[in-house]
Amino acid sequence: MVTFELMAIAEEYIRLIFGLKIKQIRTEKDLSLFGLSKLCGLSKSYLNEIEKGKKYPKTDKIIKLAETFDVPYDHLVSLKLDKNLAPIGEILQSGILDEIPLELFGIQQSDLIDIIANAPSKVNAFISTIIEIAQHYNMSREGFYLASLRSYQEAHNNFFKDLEDKAVRCANSYQLDLSGKITSADLEDILKEEYGYTINAAGIPKQEELDNLRSVFVPSTKTLLLSDRVDEAQKTFIYAKELGYQYLEIIERPYTFSWIKYDNFEEVLHNFYASYFAGALIIPRAHLKEHLKELFSMKKFSEKAFHKIMKLYNASPESFYQRLTNVLPKDFGMQNVFFLRFTHKLGAEKFNLVKELHITHQQQPHANEVNEHYCRRWMAVKILQHTATKDLEYAFNIQISDYVDTDQQYLVFTSATKDPFKKDYYRSIGIGFLKSSTLEKKINFVNDTKILKEKVGVTCESCSLVDCEVRMAPPKQLLAKEKHKKTAELVEGIMKQYS
């Protein structure tokens, strides 16, 4: 009975995936069902049944569809979906939709899938988030929104051409320098003269509860209040972000930076748009691209050359690293990229991963929600610990992280700074690239022998490294597996003894 049920589920899944593929290709070719019917000779009603996942055509009909669409037969029958539809495949396989009482809302699963298939990428990002929530429990509303945003960014390889183009048009319109020379004064003039802003450079009261705020915007009077602790780079970013809100004509937005709370996903998305616009304005893509080419052509890594590029721009280390996640996948074809941001309080045992991004697929270093100990051999954690212990304003390092029990190695750049808004707090920002023959062709210094190579895990609890000098907890996951394996062997022995 169970076997038949599983077969039925598998057949339904295959029909749904095939139907989604047909509909996507038809839509991409701007064909109606009627038009497709005329081209391939199959009836409109039959094609409709296929797209809804109710029928699966025989081989001769699939061949007709493949010929009509000019795509390989194997592509149509494969269960692999492209990036835009991949989240739908994941959610169908996961069985999450079967656990949601859709019938209570008068919704059929096929109708929901039809809506999803027609929806923009933001909805697919939402689906990815549902999957993530199924894996990580007790997520707050803000966490839910931010996970949705991260999925949205990853679905686009964190590159948004329309925002890039608008930033360039804005710069040209206001005669801003697109070679990294934009200052806060340049942007302040625009905000005041063009958009009627009033700016109070030390307007946020000195109260402990407000310590984490960089800025507050009062929309009724267009008054922008700043903390007196923001430096030139932070002020430039705040002004560029405000210009982004105005130039992009964004109304629904958060009014504090850093945010206090998000009321809906539109606020989260618009905050991201304005931030992306600010980064594109302050660190122009074309200018950065040319300097990165020079850096990557070097056979030996030069920290001096790396920081020389960073200093070309009136930006914080975090803004610079974030900008790399936009430019490198798009302009250099570096697809397997991760970005991590950690925070740490002096004397505390915990290191908090507060921001992450994975281009193309989930890379090895990723967040977990089970309160485990992140590997102390990660460069992001090591340099953060070093910066806090030595009370440094800034520190930098680079390493090849070689993940135990896998064949994956990552070239990782990491910077750490003191948090100017929180006493005894420090933060690190890191970006890593999966090491491969392709990467070696793009970055000449990947195999520089002076770059430290370190065996690393993900968390202590899941790591199989023996005699690790910085282990913070026993490898409980591996110990449990060993125990279960031993138990199974003993049970097998008992059964043989009495058979």
Residue pairs with C-beta under 8 A, 6 or more apart in sequence:
11 56
12 53
13 79
13 92
13 93
14 56
14 79
15 53
15 54
15 55
15 56
16 53
16 92
16 110
16 113
17 79
17 81
17 89
17 92
18 50
18 53
18 56
18 76
18 77
19 50
19 51
19 52
19 53
19 54
20 51
20 53
20 81
20 85
20 88
20 89
20 113
20 117
21 75
21 76
21 81
21 85
22 47
22 50
22 51
22 65
22 76
23 51
23 117
24 82
24 84
24 85
24 117
25 69
25 71
26 33
26 36
26 51
26 69
29 69
31 39
33 44
33 47
33 48
33 51
34 44
36 42
36 47
36 68
37 43
37 44
37 47
39 68
40 47
40 64
40 65
40 67
40 68
41 64
42 57
42 61
42 64
42 65
46 55
49 55
50 56
50 57
52 110
52 114
53 110
53 113
54 110
57 65
62 73
62 76
62 77
63 73
65 76
66 72
66 73
66 75
66 76
69 76
79 89
80 89
81 88
81 89
83 155
84 121
84 124
84 155
85 117
85 124
87 124
87 125
87 127
87 128
87 131
87 151
87 155
88 113
88 116
88 117
88 124
88 127
90 127
90 128
90 131
91 97
91 127
91 130
91 131
92 113
94 131
94 134
96 130
96 131
96 134
97 109
97 112
98 109
102 108
102 109
102 112
115 123
116 123
116 124
116 127
121 152
121 155
121 156
122 148
122 152
122 269
124 151
124 155
125 148
125 149
125 151
125 152
125 155
126 148
126 151
128 148
128 151
128 154
128 155
129 144
129 147
129 148
129 151
132 147
132 151
133 139
133 144
133 147
135 369
136 367
136 368
136 369
137 369
138 369
139 147
139 369
141 262
142 261
142 262
145 262
145 264
145 265
145 268
146 268
148 265
148 268
149 265
149 268
149 269
149 272
150 356
150 357
152 269
153 272
153 357
154 357
154 358
154 359
154 360
157 329
157 330
157 335
157 359
157 360
158 325
158 326
158 329
158 357
158 359
159 326
159 329
159 330
160 273
160 276
163 248
163 273
163 276
163 277
163 280
164 280
164 285
164 326
166 247
166 248
166 277
167 277
167 280
167 281
167 284
168 178
168 280
168 284
170 176
170 243
170 247
170 277
170 281
171 177
171 178
171 182
171 281
171 284
172 178
174 190
174 194
176 182
176 186
176 187
176 281
177 186
178 284
178 286
178 287
179 284
179 287
180 282
180 283
180 284
180 287
180 288
180 312
180 313
180 314
181 314
182 236
182 240
182 281
182 282
182 314
183 232
183 236
183 314
184 232
184 235
184 236
184 239
184 314
187 236
187 239
187 240
187 242
187 243
188 199
188 239
190 243
191 197
191 199
191 224
191 239
191 242
191 243
191 246
192 198
192 199
194 246
195 222
195 243
195 246
196 222
197 222
197 223
197 224
197 242
198 221
198 222
198 223
198 224
199 223
199 224
199 226
200 223
200 224
200 225
200 226
201 226
201 228
202 226
202 227
202 228
203 216
203 223
203 224
203 225
203 226
204 210
204 213
204 215
204 216
204 225
204 226
204 227
204 228
211 421
211 422
212 258
212 421
212 422
213 227
213 256
213 257
213 258
214 226
214 227
214 230
214 234
214 238
214 257
214 258
214 421
215 224
215 225
215 226
215 227
215 230
215 238
215 256
215 257
216 224
216 225
216 255
216 256
216 257
217 223
217 224
217 225
217 242
217 255
217 256
218 224
218 225
218 255
219 255
224 238
224 242
226 235
226 238
227 421
229 420
229 421
230 238
231 420
232 314
233 314
233 315
233 316
233 319
234 316
236 282
236 314
236 315
237 278
237 279
237 282
237 315
237 316
237 319
238 257
240 277
240 278
240 279
240 281
240 282
241 257
241 274
241 275
241 277
241 278
242 274
243 277
243 278
243 281
244 250
244 273
244 274
244 275
244 276
244 277
244 278
244 281
245 253
245 270
245 274
247 277
248 273
248 274
248 277
250 270
250 273
250 274
252 264
252 266
252 267
252 270
253 267
253 270
253 271
253 274
254 260
254 262
254 267
254 271
259 271
262 268
262 271
276 326
278 319
279 315
279 319
279 322
279 323
279 326
280 323
280 326
282 313
282 314
282 315
282 319
283 313
283 315
283 319
283 320
283 323
285 326
285 327
285 331
287 312
288 309
288 313
288 323
288 327
289 327
289 331
291 309
291 312
292 309
292 327
292 328
292 332
294 305
295 302
295 305
295 306
295 309
296 332
296 442
296 443
296 444
296 445
297 444
298 305
298 444
298 445
299 444
299 445
299 448
300 445
300 448
300 450
301 398
301 445
301 448
301 450
301 451
303 396
303 398
306 396
306 413
307 396
310 317
310 320
313 319
313 320
315 323
316 417
317 394
317 415
317 417
317 429
318 341
318 427
318 429
321 339
321 413
321 415
321 429
321 430
321 431
322 339
324 431
325 337
325 339
325 357
325 359
325 431
328 334
328 337
328 433
329 335
329 337
329 359
329 360
332 442
333 438
333 442
334 433
334 439
334 442
335 359
335 360
336 359
336 360
336 361
336 363
336 433
336 434
336 436
337 358
337 359
337 360
337 363
337 431
337 432
337 433
337 434
338 356
338 357
338 358
338 359
338 363
338 365
338 366
338 410
338 431
338 432
339 355
339 356
339 357
339 429
339 430
339 431
340 353
340 355
340 356
340 365
340 380
340 428
340 429
340 430
340 431
340 432
341 353
341 354
341 355
341 356
341 427
341 428
341 429
341 430
342 351
342 352
342 353
342 354
342 380
342 381
342 384
342 427
342 428
342 430
343 351
343 352
343 354
343 419
343 425
343 426
343 427
344 350
344 351
344 352
344 384
344 385
344 388
344 425
344 426
344 427
344 428
345 388
345 424
345 425
345 426
346 388
346 389
346 391
346 424
346 425
346 426
347 424
349 472
351 374
351 381
351 384
351 385
353 367
353 374
356 365
356 366
356 367
358 366
363 410
363 432
363 434
364 401
364 403
364 406
364 408
364 410
364 458
365 378
365 380
365 401
365 410
365 432
365 458
366 458
368 458
368 459
372 459
372 460
372 461
372 462
372 473
373 459
373 460
373 461
373 472
373 473
374 381
374 458
374 459
375 381
375 456
375 457
375 458
375 459
375 460
375 463
376 382
376 385
376 460
376 470
376 471
376 472
377 401
377 454
377 455
377 456
377 457
377 468
377 470
378 401
378 412
378 456
379 397
379 398
379 399
379 401
379 412
379 414
379 430
379 454
380 412
380 414
380 428
380 429
380 430
381 428
382 397
383 395
383 396
383 397
383 414
383 415
383 416
383 428
384 416
384 426
384 427
384 428
386 392
386 395
386 416
387 394
387 395
387 416
387 417
387 418
387 426
387 428
388 424
388 426
391 418
392 416
392 418
393 417
393 418
394 415
394 416
394 417
394 418
395 415
395 416
395 417
396 413
396 414
396 415
396 416
397 414
397 452
398 411
398 412
398 413
398 414
398 451
398 452
399 412
399 451
399 452
399 453
399 454
400 409
400 410
400 411
400 412
400 435
400 451
400 452
400 453
400 454
401 409
401 410
401 412
401 432
401 454
401 456
402 409
402 453
402 454
402 455
402 456
403 409
403 410
403 456
403 457
403 458
404 455
404 456
404 457
404 463
404 464
404 465
405 464
408 434
408 435
409 434
409 435
409 453
410 432
410 433
410 434
410 435
411 432
411 433
411 435
411 439
411 443
411 446
411 451
412 430
412 431
412 432
412 433
413 430
413 431
413 432
414 428
414 429
414 430
414 431
415 428
415 429
415 430
416 426
416 427
416 428
416 429
417 426
417 427
417 428
418 425
418 426
419 425
419 426
419 427
433 439
433 443
435 446
439 446
440 446
440 447
445 451
455 465
457 463
457 464
457 465
460 468
460 471
460 472
460 473
460 474
460 475
461 473
461 474
461 475
461 476
461 477
462 475
462 477
462 478
463 471
463 475
463 478
464 475
464 478
465 471
